[in-house]
Amino acid sequence: MGHTSPKSLAVAGLLFNALVWGVCWWPFKQLEALGLHPLWATALVYAFVFASIALWLWRSGQLQGWRGHPGLWLLLLASGLTNVGFNWAVTVGDVVRVVLLFYLMPAWSVLVAWCLLGDKPTPMALLRLLLALVGLFIVLKTPETPWPVPESLADVLALMGGLTFAITNALLLKLKDAPSASRTLAMFGGGAVMATLAAVVGLATGVVAVGDAPAWTWLPLVALLAISFLLGNLALQYGAARLAAHTTALVMLSEVLFASVSSVLLGAAQWENRTLWGGSLILLAALLSVTDTSRKD
């Protein structure tokens, strides 16, 4: 029997992480059906993962403070809003549409890198931005509306999640000198904190219900999601540390495939011509982003 190469294991790790994120819409929808709002579910899942990682780091003596790295608080905010936007959107909206709008992230990255990192966009970056925005125009434009505007809460949440995901990636680059454990805690802590705050605000405004389902009905699914996200994050770190950045980005695009196929098969999404055409341009912009990154590696 032949030995599996480290590169193959790294790719497998990235694919596993993409699979986790690509199909996580289903348990979130099931939890909502059981009476647990996706914001409460996100808060519980990320609090569990945050506590698990913090306990492990503390027992191993690797738990470090955030002194000298105030940007970690911005990372907590941005990554938390990313998870709030994505998890809520895939629960209440058409999954394919949500994932495509979320994957405008490479386009937003052009503007975010310009603002946060001072990286002026190249002609190729501007082309990617233009392609992605044309794709956004096509996806959002319906026969009933004169202008392509978000038509639902899911649209708004997906667009917000993609933008804050781009900000998260820029902050990770900006905070590359901060301890990796601190960055990880900031990201999972952000999911717990921002989801809780959003849920509390939602309660006060009547958008989010408390829910009266007994814990035993939804707790196993919450635990499964938490373990899946934790393993997915570990797999992502393993794979990303052993592959070129452009390879990682390319493999992670498989999340769109996992989400699209699973949601269509399970009846949570529909194929529409404008979604296909617009989505193709958005994915083309993402692929060009991968190609552009590979030239810099």
Secondary structure, DSSP 8 states (H G I E B T S, - for coil): -----HHHHHHHHHHHHHHHHHHTHHHHHHHHHTT--HHHHHHHHHHHHHHHHHHHHHHTT-----TT-THHHHHHHHHHHHHHHHHHHHHHS-HHHHHHHHTTHHHHHHHHIIIII-----HHHHHHHHHHHHHHHHHH--TT-SS----SHHHHHHHHHHHHHHHHHHHHHHTTTS-HHHHHHHHHHHHHHHHHHHHHHHHHHTSS------HHHHHHHHHHHHHHHHHHHHHHHHHHTTS-HHHHHHHHTHHHHHHHHHHHHTTS----HHHHHHHHHHHHHHHHHHHHHHHH-
